[in-house]
Amino acid sequence: MTTEERRLATLRTLIELAEGSSPQDCWDDSRAEELLRSQSSPDELRELGMSEQMIRRIFPEQK
């Protein structure tokens, strides 16, 4: 697996964590969102299948 493939796999895992909405995941959700914000872009997250609602939550400054 290449470095880029590993990075994309990590982003997919973070997307799953961020989209989870159970009270036990609250810290994980916030941390996953922070990591997604710092390690990706709205366009990349769209390509990976993240919902527009979640993208707006992670990148509130984006329209």
PDB file of N, CA, C, O and CB in Angstrom:
ATOM      1  N   MET A   1       0.848  -1.168   0.000  1.00  0.00           N
ATOM      2  CA  MET A   1       0.000   0.000   0.000  1.00  0.00           C
ATOM      3  C   MET A   1       0.898   1.235   0.000  1.00  0.00           C
ATOM      4  O   MET A   1       1.839   1.333   0.787  1.00  0.00           O
ATOM      5  CB  MET A   1      -0.967  -0.005   1.222  1.00  0.00           C
ATOM      6  N   THR A   2       0.596   2.167  -0.884  1.00  0.00           N
ATOM      7  CA  THR A   2       1.407   3.387  -0.965  1.00  0.00           C
ATOM      8  C   THR A   2       1.044   4.342   0.170  1.00  0.00           C
ATOM      9  O   THR A   2       0.045   4.156   0.865  1.00  0.00           O
ATOM     10  CB  THR A   2       1.212   4.082  -2.333  1.00  0.00           C
ATOM     11  N   THR A   3       1.861   5.348   0.337  1.00  0.00           N
ATOM     12  CA  THR A   3       1.596   6.366   1.348  1.00  0.00           C
ATOM     13  C   THR A   3       0.260   7.041   1.088  1.00  0.00           C
ATOM     14  O   THR A   3      -0.506   7.265   2.026  1.00  0.00           O
ATOM     15  CB  THR A   3       2.719   7.408   1.376  1.00  0.00           C
ATOM     16  N   GLU A   4      -0.034   7.368  -0.154  1.00  0.00           N
ATOM     17  CA  GLU A   4      -1.297   8.020  -0.504  1.00  0.00           C
ATOM     18  C   GLU A   4      -2.485   7.094  -0.229  1.00  0.00           C
ATOM     19  O   GLU A   4      -3.519   7.554   0.255  1.00  0.00           O
ATOM     20  CB  GLU A   4      -1.287   8.447  -1.984  1.00  0.00           C
ATOM     21  N   GLU A   5      -2.355   5.828  -0.523  1.00  0.00           N
ATOM     22  CA  GLU A   5      -3.430   4.876  -0.240  1.00  0.00           C
ATOM     23  C   GLU A   5      -3.682   4.770   1.264  1.00  0.00           C
ATOM     24  O   GLU A   5      -4.830   4.678   1.699  1.00  0.00           O
ATOM     25  CB  GLU A   5      -3.086   3.492  -0.820  1.00  0.00           C
ATOM     26  N   ARG A   6      -2.620   4.784   2.049  1.00  0.00           N
ATOM     27  CA  ARG A   6      -2.769   4.749   3.514  1.00  0.00           C
ATOM     28  C   ARG A   6      -3.443   6.017   4.017  1.00  0.00           C
ATOM     29  O   ARG A   6      -4.297   5.961   4.901  1.00  0.00           O
ATOM     30  CB  ARG A   6      -1.398   4.576   4.197  1.00  0.00           C
ATOM     31  N   ARG A   7      -3.060   7.161   3.454  1.00  0.00           N
ATOM     32  CA  ARG A   7      -3.666   8.431   3.853  1.00  0.00           C
ATOM     33  C   ARG A   7      -5.161   8.431   3.544  1.00  0.00           C
ATOM     34  O   ARG A   7      -5.966   8.849   4.375  1.00  0.00           O
ATOM     35  CB  ARG A   7      -2.973   9.609   3.139  1.00  0.00           C
ATOM     36  N   LEU A   8      -5.535   7.964   2.357  1.00  0.00           N
ATOM     37  CA  LEU A   8      -6.947   7.921   1.986  1.00  0.00           C
ATOM     38  C   LEU A   8      -7.725   6.949   2.869  1.00  0.00           C
ATOM     39  O   LEU A   8      -8.874   7.215   3.221  1.00  0.00           O
ATOM     40  CB  LEU A   8      -7.097   7.527   0.516  1.00  0.00           C
ATOM     41  N   ALA A   9      -7.111   5.833   3.227  1.00  0.00           N
ATOM     42  CA  ALA A   9      -7.758   4.880   4.129  1.00  0.00           C
ATOM     43  C   ALA A   9      -7.987   5.524   5.500  1.00  0.00           C
ATOM     44  O   ALA A   9      -9.034   5.323   6.117  1.00  0.00           O
ATOM     45  CB  ALA A   9      -6.902   3.593   4.270  1.00  0.00           C
ATOM     46  N   THR A  10      -7.024   6.284   5.964  1.00  0.00           N
ATOM     47  CA  THR A  10      -7.170   6.998   7.233  1.00  0.00           C
ATOM     48  C   THR A  10      -8.297   8.012   7.146  1.00  0.00           C
ATOM     49  O   THR A  10      -9.110   8.115   8.065  1.00  0.00           O
ATOM     50  CB  THR A  10      -5.858   7.697   7.618  1.00  0.00           C
ATOM     51  N   LEU A  11      -8.355   8.767   6.044  1.00  0.00           N
ATOM     52  CA  LEU A  11      -9.429   9.737   5.873  1.00  0.00           C
ATOM     53  C   LEU A  11     -10.794   9.056   5.875  1.00  0.00           C
ATOM     54  O   LEU A  11     -11.739   9.573   6.470  1.00  0.00           O
ATOM     55  CB  LEU A  11      -9.235  10.517   4.578  1.00  0.00           C
ATOM     56  N   ARG A  12     -10.906   7.912   5.224  1.00  0.00           N
ATOM     57  CA  ARG A  12     -12.176   7.177   5.220  1.00  0.00           C
ATOM     58  C   ARG A  12     -12.583   6.759   6.637  1.00  0.00           C
ATOM     59  O   ARG A  12     -13.754   6.842   7.005  1.00  0.00           O
ATOM     60  CB  ARG A  12     -12.071   5.936   4.317  1.00  0.00           C
ATOM     61  N   THR A  13     -11.613   6.316   7.415  1.00  0.00           N
ATOM     62  CA  THR A  13     -11.890   5.939   8.805  1.00  0.00           C
ATOM     63  C   THR A  13     -12.332   7.152   9.609  1.00  0.00           C
ATOM     64  O   THR A  13     -13.265   7.061  10.406  1.00  0.00           O
ATOM     65  CB  THR A  13     -10.650   5.297   9.453  1.00  0.00           C
ATOM     66  N   LEU A  14     -11.671   8.285   9.408  1.00  0.00           N
ATOM     67  CA  LEU A  14     -12.055   9.509  10.105  1.00  0.00           C
ATOM     68  C   LEU A  14     -13.457   9.958   9.709  1.00  0.00           C
ATOM     69  O   LEU A  14     -14.212  10.451  10.547  1.00  0.00           O
ATOM     70  CB  LEU A  14     -11.051  10.620   9.816  1.00  0.00           C
ATOM     71  N   ILE A  15     -13.807   9.789   8.438  1.00  0.00           N
ATOM     72  CA  ILE A  15     -15.161  10.128   7.982  1.00  0.00           C
ATOM     73  C   ILE A  15     -16.174   9.282   8.744  1.00  0.00           C
ATOM     74  O   ILE A  15     -17.181   9.806   9.220  1.00  0.00           O
ATOM     75  CB  ILE A  15     -15.308   9.908   6.444  1.00  0.00           C
ATOM     76  N   GLU A  16     -15.924   7.995   8.863  1.00  0.00           N
ATOM     77  CA  GLU A  16     -16.836   7.112   9.596  1.00  0.00           C
ATOM     78  C   GLU A  16     -16.980   7.551  11.049  1.00  0.00           C
ATOM     79  O   GLU A  16     -18.084   7.560  11.593  1.00  0.00           O
ATOM     80  CB  GLU A  16     -16.341   5.662   9.534  1.00  0.00           C
ATOM     81  N   LEU A  17     -15.865   7.913  11.673  1.00  0.00           N
ATOM     82  CA  LEU A  17     -15.920   8.380  13.060  1.00  0.00           C
ATOM     83  C   LEU A  17     -16.691   9.688  13.171  1.00  0.00           C
ATOM     84  O   LEU A  17     -17.513   9.847  14.073  1.00  0.00           O
ATOM     85  CB  LEU A  17     -14.509   8.558  13.619  1.00  0.00           C
ATOM     86  N   ALA A  18     -16.437  10.615  12.276  1.00  0.00           N
ATOM     87  CA  ALA A  18     -17.095  11.923  12.327  1.00  0.00           C
ATOM     88  C   ALA A  18     -18.589  11.800  12.090  1.00  0.00           C
ATOM     89  O   ALA A  18     -19.374  12.547  12.675  1.00  0.00           O
ATOM     90  CB  ALA A  18     -16.484  12.867  11.299  1.00  0.00           C
ATOM     91  N   GLU A  19     -18.988  10.867  11.240  1.00  0.00           N
ATOM     92  CA  GLU A  19     -20.408  10.709  10.938  1.00  0.00           C
ATOM     93  C   GLU A  19     -21.154   9.917  12.000  1.00  0.00           C
ATOM     94  O   GLU A  19     -22.385   9.932  12.033  1.00  0.00           O
ATOM     95  CB  GLU A  19     -20.574  10.038   9.606  1.00  0.00           C
ATOM     96  N   GLY A  20     -20.421   9.224  12.869  1.00  0.00           N
ATOM     97  CA  GLY A  20     -21.058   8.504  13.976  1.00  0.00           C
ATOM     98  C   GLY A  20     -21.647   9.509  14.943  1.00  0.00           C
ATOM     99  O   GLY A  20     -21.042  10.550  15.196  1.00  0.00           O
ATOM    100  N   SER A  21     -22.801   9.221  15.480  1.00  0.00           N
ATOM    101  CA  SER A  21     -23.442  10.218  16.341  1.00  0.00           C
ATOM    102  C   SER A  21     -23.922   9.631  17.658  1.00  0.00           C
ATOM    103  O   SER A  21     -25.014   9.958  18.124  1.00  0.00           O
ATOM    104  CB  SER A  21     -24.605  10.851  15.620  1.00  0.00           C
ATOM    105  N   SER A  22     -23.129   8.784  18.250  1.00  0.00           N
ATOM    106  CA  SER A  22     -23.525   8.268  19.557  1.00  0.00           C
ATOM    107  C   SER A  22     -22.837   9.091  20.646  1.00  0.00           C
ATOM    108  O   SER A  22     -21.738   9.600  20.427  1.00  0.00           O
ATOM    109  CB  SER A  22     -23.166   6.755  19.693  1.00  0.00           C
ATOM    110  N   PRO A  23     -23.462   9.228  21.805  1.00  0.00           N
ATOM    111  CA  PRO A  23     -22.863  10.023  22.884  1.00  0.00           C
ATOM    112  C   PRO A  23     -21.468   9.536  23.281  1.00  0.00           C
ATOM    113  O   PRO A  23     -20.624  10.342  23.673  1.00  0.00           O
ATOM    114  CB  PRO A  23     -23.769  10.000  24.098  1.00  0.00           C
ATOM    115  N   GLN A  24     -21.218   8.235  23.185  1.00  0.00           N
ATOM    116  CA  GLN A  24     -19.907   7.702  23.550  1.00  0.00           C
ATOM    117  C   GLN A  24     -18.833   8.171  22.568  1.00  0.00           C
ATOM    118  O   GLN A  24     -17.655   8.232  22.922  1.00  0.00           O
ATOM    119  CB  GLN A  24     -19.948   6.166  23.596  1.00  0.00           C
ATOM    120  N   ASP A  25     -19.228   8.500  21.346  1.00  0.00           N
ATOM    121  CA  ASP A  25     -18.271   8.895  20.324  1.00  0.00           C
ATOM    122  C   ASP A  25     -17.997  10.392  20.303  1.00  0.00           C
ATOM    123  O   ASP A  25     -17.240  10.861  19.454  1.00  0.00           O
ATOM    124  CB  ASP A  25     -18.762   8.461  18.983  1.00  0.00           C
ATOM    125  N   CYS A  26     -18.581  11.138  21.199  1.00  0.00           N
ATOM    126  CA  CYS A  26     -18.506  12.594  21.143  1.00  0.00           C
ATOM    127  C   CYS A  26     -17.066  13.095  20.992  1.00  0.00           C
ATOM    128  O   CYS A  26     -16.790  13.897  20.100  1.00  0.00           O
ATOM    129  CB  CYS A  26     -19.130  13.191  22.393  1.00  0.00           C
ATOM    130  N   TRP A  27     -16.149  12.641  21.841  1.00  0.00           N
ATOM    131  CA  TRP A  27     -14.766  13.085  21.739  1.00  0.00           C
ATOM    132  C   TRP A  27     -14.181  12.646  20.412  1.00  0.00           C
ATOM    133  O   TRP A  27     -13.524  13.431  19.729  1.00  0.00           O
ATOM    134  CB  TRP A  27     -13.928  12.541  22.904  1.00  0.00           C
ATOM    135  N   ASP A  28     -14.419  11.376  20.037  1.00  0.00           N
ATOM    136  CA  ASP A  28     -13.907  10.859  18.779  1.00  0.00           C
ATOM    137  C   ASP A  28     -14.434  11.656  17.601  1.00  0.00           C
ATOM    138  O   ASP A  28     -13.691  11.943  16.662  1.00  0.00           O
ATOM    139  CB  ASP A  28     -14.271   9.396  18.621  1.00  0.00           C
ATOM    140  N   ASP A  29     -15.718  12.020  17.643  1.00  0.00           N
ATOM    141  CA  ASP A  29     -16.311  12.800  16.568  1.00  0.00           C
ATOM    142  C   ASP A  29     -15.579  14.126  16.400  1.00  0.00           C
ATOM    143  O   ASP A  29     -15.186  14.492  15.293  1.00  0.00           O
ATOM    144  CB  ASP A  29     -17.798  13.044  16.839  1.00  0.00           C
ATOM    145  N   SER A  30     -15.400  14.837  17.499  1.00  0.00           N
ATOM    146  CA  SER A  30     -14.740  16.145  17.446  1.00  0.00           C
ATOM    147  C   SER A  30     -13.302  16.020  16.971  1.00  0.00           C
ATOM    148  O   SER A  30     -12.841  16.805  16.142  1.00  0.00           O
ATOM    149  CB  SER A  30     -14.775  16.816  18.817  1.00  0.00           C
ATOM    150  N   ARG A  31     -12.614  15.049  17.490  1.00  0.00           N
ATOM    151  CA  ARG A  31     -11.202  14.850  17.098  1.00  0.00           C
ATOM    152  C   ARG A  31     -11.122  14.453  15.630  1.00  0.00           C
ATOM    153  O   ARG A  31     -10.250  14.940  14.910  1.00  0.00           O
ATOM    154  CB  ARG A  31     -10.522  13.763  17.988  1.00  0.00           C
ATOM    155  N   ALA A  32     -12.013  13.581  15.173  1.00  0.00           N
ATOM    156  CA  ALA A  32     -12.020  13.175  13.766  1.00  0.00           C
ATOM    157  C   ALA A  32     -12.288  14.379  12.875  1.00  0.00           C
ATOM    158  O   ALA A  32     -11.653  14.532  11.831  1.00  0.00           O
ATOM    159  CB  ALA A  32     -13.076  12.078  13.516  1.00  0.00           C
ATOM    160  N   GLU A  33     -13.231  15.242  13.281  1.00  0.00           N
ATOM    161  CA  GLU A  33     -13.517  16.439  12.494  1.00  0.00           C
ATOM    162  C   GLU A  33     -12.302  17.355  12.420  1.00  0.00           C
ATOM    163  O   GLU A  33     -11.996  17.891  11.355  1.00  0.00           O
ATOM    164  CB  GLU A  33     -14.705  17.194  13.086  1.00  0.00           C
ATOM    165  N   GLU A  34     -11.610  17.539  13.533  1.00  0.00           N
ATOM    166  CA  GLU A  34     -10.398  18.368  13.542  1.00  0.00           C
ATOM    167  C   GLU A  34      -9.349  17.806  12.586  1.00  0.00           C
ATOM    168  O   GLU A  34      -8.734  18.548  11.819  1.00  0.00           O
ATOM    169  CB  GLU A  34      -9.818  18.462  14.967  1.00  0.00           C
ATOM    170  N   LEU A  35      -9.153  16.503  12.639  1.00  0.00           N
ATOM    171  CA  LEU A  35      -8.162  15.876  11.771  1.00  0.00           C
ATOM    172  C   LEU A  35      -8.567  15.982  10.300  1.00  0.00           C
ATOM    173  O   LEU A  35      -7.728  16.256   9.443  1.00  0.00           O
ATOM    174  CB  LEU A  35      -7.970  14.409  12.159  1.00  0.00           C
ATOM    175  N   LEU A  36      -9.840  15.769  10.011  1.00  0.00           N
ATOM    176  CA  LEU A  36     -10.304  15.902   8.624  1.00  0.00           C
ATOM    177  C   LEU A  36     -10.101  17.330   8.128  1.00  0.00           C
ATOM    178  O   LEU A  36      -9.693  17.538   6.985  1.00  0.00           O
ATOM    179  CB  LEU A  36     -11.793  15.504   8.507  1.00  0.00           C
ATOM    180  N   ARG A  37     -10.382  18.302   8.972  1.00  0.00           N
ATOM    181  CA  ARG A  37     -10.225  19.712   8.601  1.00  0.00           C
ATOM    182  C   ARG A  37      -8.758  20.027   8.288  1.00  0.00           C
ATOM    183  O   ARG A  37      -8.460  20.769   7.352  1.00  0.00           O
ATOM    184  CB  ARG A  37     -10.739  20.631   9.736  1.00  0.00           C
ATOM    185  N   SER A  38      -7.863  19.464   9.069  1.00  0.00           N
ATOM    186  CA  SER A  38      -6.445  19.787   8.877  1.00  0.00           C
ATOM    187  C   SER A  38      -5.758  18.939   7.804  1.00  0.00           C
ATOM    188  O   SER A  38      -4.704  19.321   7.296  1.00  0.00           O
ATOM    189  CB  SER A  38      -5.715  19.618  10.178  1.00  0.00           C
ATOM    190  N   GLN A  39      -6.349  17.791   7.457  1.00  0.00           N
ATOM    191  CA  GLN A  39      -5.674  16.863   6.553  1.00  0.00           C
ATOM    192  C   GLN A  39      -6.338  16.703   5.190  1.00  0.00           C
ATOM    193  O   GLN A  39      -5.857  15.941   4.351  1.00  0.00           O
ATOM    194  CB  GLN A  39      -5.584  15.536   7.199  1.00  0.00           C
ATOM    195  N   SER A  40      -7.450  17.422   4.960  1.00  0.00           N
ATOM    196  CA  SER A  40      -8.168  17.239   3.700  1.00  0.00           C
ATOM    197  C   SER A  40      -8.830  18.536   3.278  1.00  0.00           C
ATOM    198  O   SER A  40      -8.647  19.579   3.907  1.00  0.00           O
ATOM    199  CB  SER A  40      -9.216  16.123   3.826  1.00  0.00           C
ATOM    200  N   SER A  41      -9.586  18.457   2.223  1.00  0.00           N
ATOM    201  CA  SER A  41     -10.335  19.607   1.714  1.00  0.00           C
ATOM    202  C   SER A  41     -11.775  19.167   1.469  1.00  0.00           C
ATOM    203  O   SER A  41     -12.049  17.969   1.399  1.00  0.00           O
ATOM    204  CB  SER A  41      -9.688  20.178   0.401  1.00  0.00           C
ATOM    205  N   PRO A  42     -12.693  20.117   1.338  1.00  0.00           N
ATOM    206  CA  PRO A  42     -14.074  19.741   1.039  1.00  0.00           C
ATOM    207  C   PRO A  42     -14.182  18.897  -0.238  1.00  0.00           C
ATOM    208  O   PRO A  42     -14.928  17.919  -0.276  1.00  0.00           O
ATOM    209  CB  PRO A  42     -14.933  20.993   0.903  1.00  0.00           C
ATOM    210  N   ASP A  43     -13.441  19.275  -1.270  1.00  0.00           N
ATOM    211  CA  ASP A  43     -13.496  18.517  -2.523  1.00  0.00           C
ATOM    212  C   ASP A  43     -13.013  17.080  -2.343  1.00  0.00           C
ATOM    213  O   ASP A  43     -13.609  16.146  -2.879  1.00  0.00           O
ATOM    214  CB  ASP A  43     -12.659  19.210  -3.590  1.00  0.00           C
ATOM    215  N   GLU A  44     -11.942  16.912  -1.594  1.00  0.00           N
ATOM    216  CA  GLU A  44     -11.432  15.563  -1.376  1.00  0.00           C
ATOM    217  C   GLU A  44     -12.437  14.724  -0.585  1.00  0.00           C
ATOM    218  O   GLU A  44     -12.635  13.545  -0.881  1.00  0.00           O
ATOM    219  CB  GLU A  44     -10.084  15.614  -0.639  1.00  0.00           C
ATOM    220  N   LEU A  45     -13.068  15.331   0.414  1.00  0.00           N
ATOM    221  CA  LEU A  45     -14.054  14.598   1.202  1.00  0.00           C
ATOM    222  C   LEU A  45     -15.262  14.212   0.356  1.00  0.00           C
ATOM    223  O   LEU A  45     -15.822  13.131   0.538  1.00  0.00           O
ATOM    224  CB  LEU A  45     -14.501  15.430   2.400  1.00  0.00           C
ATOM    225  N   ARG A  46     -15.665  15.076  -0.560  1.00  0.00           N
ATOM    226  CA  ARG A  46     -16.748  14.726  -1.486  1.00  0.00           C
ATOM    227  C   ARG A  46     -16.367  13.513  -2.315  1.00  0.00           C
ATOM    228  O   ARG A  46     -17.165  12.593  -2.495  1.00  0.00           O
ATOM    229  CB  ARG A  46     -17.083  15.912  -2.408  1.00  0.00           C
ATOM    230  N   GLU A  47     -15.134  13.518  -2.821  1.00  0.00           N
ATOM    231  CA  GLU A  47     -14.658  12.394  -3.633  1.00  0.00           C
ATOM    232  C   GLU A  47     -14.662  11.090  -2.839  1.00  0.00           C
ATOM    233  O   GLU A  47     -14.848  10.011  -3.402  1.00  0.00           O
ATOM    234  CB  GLU A  47     -13.248  12.680  -4.161  1.00  0.00           C
ATOM    235  N   LEU A  48     -14.455  11.198  -1.529  1.00  0.00           N
ATOM    236  CA  LEU A  48     -14.438  10.014  -0.669  1.00  0.00           C
ATOM    237  C   LEU A  48     -15.832   9.626  -0.189  1.00  0.00           C
ATOM    238  O   LEU A  48     -15.984   8.639   0.529  1.00  0.00           O
ATOM    239  CB  LEU A  48     -13.537  10.253   0.525  1.00  0.00           C
ATOM    240  N   GLY A  49     -16.852  10.392  -0.577  1.00  0.00           N
ATOM    241  CA  GLY A  49     -18.222  10.019  -0.276  1.00  0.00           C
ATOM    242  C   GLY A  49     -18.859  10.656   0.945  1.00  0.00           C
ATOM    243  O   GLY A  49     -19.932  10.227   1.370  1.00  0.00           O
ATOM    244  N   MET A  50     -18.225  11.669   1.518  1.00  0.00           N
ATOM    245  CA  MET A  50     -18.818  12.318   2.683  1.00  0.00           C
ATOM    246  C   MET A  50     -20.022  13.149   2.251  1.00  0.00           C
ATOM    247  O   MET A  50     -20.025  13.745   1.174  1.00  0.00           O
ATOM    248  CB  MET A  50     -17.776  13.205   3.410  1.00  0.00           C
ATOM    249  N   SER A  51     -21.035  13.180   3.099  1.00  0.00           N
ATOM    250  CA  SER A  51     -22.249  13.942   2.801  1.00  0.00           C
ATOM    251  C   SER A  51     -21.970  15.443   2.854  1.00  0.00           C
ATOM    252  O   SER A  51     -21.071  15.905   3.556  1.00  0.00           O
ATOM    253  CB  SER A  51     -23.373  13.574   3.790  1.00  0.00           C
ATOM    254  N   GLU A  52     -22.762  16.183   2.095  1.00  0.00           N
ATOM    255  CA  GLU A  52     -22.626  17.647   2.088  1.00  0.00           C
ATOM    256  C   GLU A  52     -22.891  18.230   3.466  1.00  0.00           C
ATOM    257  O   GLU A  52     -22.243  19.197   3.864  1.00  0.00           O
ATOM    258  CB  GLU A  52     -23.582  18.272   1.066  1.00  0.00           C
ATOM    259  N   GLN A  53     -23.827  17.660   4.190  1.00  0.00           N
ATOM    260  CA  GLN A  53     -24.136  18.133   5.538  1.00  0.00           C
ATOM    261  C   GLN A  53     -22.904  18.040   6.441  1.00  0.00           C
ATOM    262  O   GLN A  53     -22.600  18.975   7.182  1.00  0.00           O
ATOM    263  CB  GLN A  53     -25.300  17.323   6.138  1.00  0.00           C
ATOM    264  N   MET A  54     -22.202  16.914   6.376  1.00  0.00           N
ATOM    265  CA  MET A  54     -20.992  16.748   7.194  1.00  0.00           C
ATOM    266  C   MET A  54     -19.875  17.674   6.729  1.00  0.00           C
ATOM    267  O   MET A  54     -19.136  18.219   7.549  1.00  0.00           O
ATOM    268  CB  MET A  54     -20.512  15.292   7.149  1.00  0.00           C
ATOM    269  N   ILE A  55     -19.753  17.852   5.427  1.00  0.00           N
ATOM    270  CA  ILE A  55     -18.713  18.756   4.912  1.00  0.00           C
ATOM    271  C   ILE A  55     -18.961  20.167   5.419  1.00  0.00           C
ATOM    272  O   ILE A  55     -18.019  20.856   5.811  1.00  0.00           O
ATOM    273  CB  ILE A  55     -18.678  18.738   3.360  1.00  0.00           C
ATOM    274  N   ARG A  56     -20.225  20.613   5.417  1.00  0.00           N
ATOM    275  CA  ARG A  56     -20.542  21.954   5.933  1.00  0.00           C
ATOM    276  C   ARG A  56     -20.257  22.048   7.434  1.00  0.00           C
ATOM    277  O   ARG A  56     -19.881  23.107   7.935  1.00  0.00           O
ATOM    278  CB  ARG A  56     -22.019  22.302   5.654  1.00  0.00           C
ATOM    279  N   ARG A  57     -20.440  20.941   8.138  1.00  0.00           N
ATOM    280  CA  ARG A  57     -20.150  20.931   9.579  1.00  0.00           C
ATOM    281  C   ARG A  57     -18.643  21.041   9.834  1.00  0.00           C
ATOM    282  O   ARG A  57     -18.212  21.741  10.751  1.00  0.00           O
ATOM    283  CB  ARG A  57     -20.706  19.643  10.232  1.00  0.00           C
ATOM    284  N   ILE A  58     -17.857  20.351   9.027  1.00  0.00           N
ATOM    285  CA  ILE A  58     -16.410  20.354   9.205  1.00  0.00           C
ATOM    286  C   ILE A  58     -15.778  21.641   8.683  1.00  0.00           C
ATOM    287  O   ILE A  58     -14.826  22.162   9.264  1.00  0.00           O
ATOM    288  CB  ILE A  58     -15.794  19.153   8.504  1.00  0.00           C
ATOM    289  N   PHE A  59     -16.318  22.139   7.589  1.00  0.00           N
ATOM    290  CA  PHE A  59     -15.809  23.358   6.962  1.00  0.00           C
ATOM    291  C   PHE A  59     -16.920  24.412   6.929  1.00  0.00           C
ATOM    292  O   PHE A  59     -17.430  24.720   5.851  1.00  0.00           O
ATOM    293  CB  PHE A  59     -15.280  23.064   5.520  1.00  0.00           C
ATOM    294  N   PRO A  60     -17.308  24.969   8.078  1.00  0.00           N
ATOM    295  CA  PRO A  60     -18.451  25.900   8.112  1.00  0.00           C
ATOM    296  C   PRO A  60     -18.221  27.176   7.290  1.00  0.00           C
ATOM    297  O   PRO A  60     -19.179  27.826   6.871  1.00  0.00           O
ATOM    298  CB  PRO A  60     -18.754  26.282   9.550  1.00  0.00           C
ATOM    299  N   GLU A  61     -16.962  27.531   7.061  1.00  0.00           N
ATOM    300  CA  GLU A  61     -16.664  28.738   6.304  1.00  0.00           C
ATOM    301  C   GLU A  61     -16.869  28.548   4.801  1.00  0.00           C
ATOM    302  O   GLU A  61     -16.929  29.522   4.051  1.00  0.00           O
ATOM    303  CB  GLU A  61     -15.244  29.176   6.575  1.00  0.00           C
ATOM    304  N   GLN A  62     -16.975  27.292   4.366  1.00  0.00           N
ATOM    305  CA  GLN A  62     -17.193  26.994   2.944  1.00  0.00           C
ATOM    306  C   GLN A  62     -18.667  27.143   2.619  1.00  0.00           C
ATOM    307  O   GLN A  62     -19.525  26.902   3.468  1.00  0.00           O
ATOM    308  CB  GLN A  62     -16.700  25.565   2.586  1.00  0.00           C
ATOM    309  N   LYS A  63     -18.954  27.530   1.417  1.00  0.00           N
ATOM    310  CA  LYS A  63     -20.352  27.636   0.964  1.00  0.00           C
ATOM    311  C   LYS A  63     -20.690  26.471   0.088  1.00  0.00           C
ATOM    312  O   LYS A  63     -21.816  26.370  -0.398  1.00  0.00           O
ATOM    313  CB  LYS A  63     -20.602  28.951   0.210  1.00  0.00           C
TER     314      LYS A  63
END
